[in-house]
Amino acid sequence: YPPSGRQQIALPNRAIEFAFSTQLDRSSISITVAPNIELEYFTANNEMSIYIKPIDEWTENVEYKMVLNVESLDGQVLDSPINYTFNPFYAQEIPAIE
């Protein structure tokens, strides 16, 4: 989450979630992104989700292409890496009613 493609986001450092049906081997996580930015990731939900976010911020109207590869704790591998495209734009502020 959010779905691949152009997405409105409220926070410029929003994490992207990838959820799985089995526990992940954290040491097997491999993430590449273009254009290259510094990312951090963490697992949650009993090691069944990966959250990826930029160290600084996503740049608005830039298309990021990510490739994610991971194995489960019991050695299952993905049929192919996950290819994900993310193009954020920021939510517009709603003017205050005076």
C-alpha positions in Angstrom: 0.0 0.0 0.0 -0.4 2.5 -1.6 -1.2 0.9 -5.0 1.5 1.2 -7.7 1.4 4.4 -9.8 0.6 8.0 -9.2 -0.5 8.5 -5.6 -1.5 11.4 -3.5 0.2 11.4 -0.1 -0.2 13.6 2.9 3.3 13.1 4.3 6.5 13.4 2.2 8.2 10.6 4.1 5.2 8.2 4.0 6.2 4.5 4.2 5.1 2.0 1.5 3.9 -1.3 2.8 4.3 -4.7 1.2 2.3 -7.4 3.1 3.0 -11.1 2.8 1.2 -14.3 4.0 4.2 -15.8 5.7 7.0 -14.6 8.0 10.0 -13.1 6.2 13.7 -13.6 6.6 14.7 -10.1 7.3 18.3 -10.8 6.2 17.1 -11.7 2.7 15.4 -8.4 1.9 16.9 -6.7 -1.2 15.6 -3.3 -2.4 16.7 -1.2 -5.3 15.2 2.1 -6.3 15.7 4.4 -9.3 16.3 7.3 -9.2 18.6 6.3 -6.4 17.7 7.7 -3.0 18.5 6.6 0.5 15.9 4.3 1.9 15.2 2.7 5.2 13.0 -0.3 5.9 11.6 -2.2 8.8 9.4 -5.2 9.3 6.2 -5.4 11.3 3.1 -7.6 11.8 5.1 -10.6 13.1 7.7 -10.1 10.3 4.9 -10.4 7.6 5.1 -6.8 6.3 7.9 -4.7 5.0 7.7 -0.9 5.3 10.0 1.2 3.0 10.5 4.9 3.3 13.0 7.5 2.3 15.6 8.8 4.8 14.6 12.3 3.8 11.4 12.7 1.7 9.9 11.5 -1.5 10.2 14.1 -4.2 6.9 15.2 -5.6 6.1 14.2 -9.2 9.2 11.9 -9.5 8.5 8.4 -10.6 10.4 5.9 -8.4 10.9 2.4 -9.7 11.5 -0.2 -7.0 12.5 -3.8 -7.1 12.0 -5.9 -4.0 13.1 -9.4 -3.4 12.7 -11.4 -0.2 12.6 -15.0 1.1 10.4 -16.4 3.9 11.8 -17.8 7.1 11.1 -21.3 5.8 13.0 -20.7 2.6 10.2 -19.9 0.1 11.3 -17.5 -2.6 9.2 -15.2 -4.8 8.5 -16.5 -8.3 10.0 -13.1 -9.5 11.0 -9.9 -7.8 8.2 -7.4 -7.0 8.4 -4.4 -9.4 6.7 -1.3 -8.0 6.3 2.2 -9.4 5.5 5.1 -7.1 4.9 8.7 -8.3 3.9 10.8 -5.3 2.1 14.1 -5.3 1.2 16.0 -2.1 -2.3 16.6 -0.8 -3.3 20.2 -1.2 -4.1 22.1 2.0 -7.7 22.9 2.5 -8.2 26.6 3.2 -9.4 27.4 6.7 -13.0 28.6 6.9 -13.0 32.1 8.5 
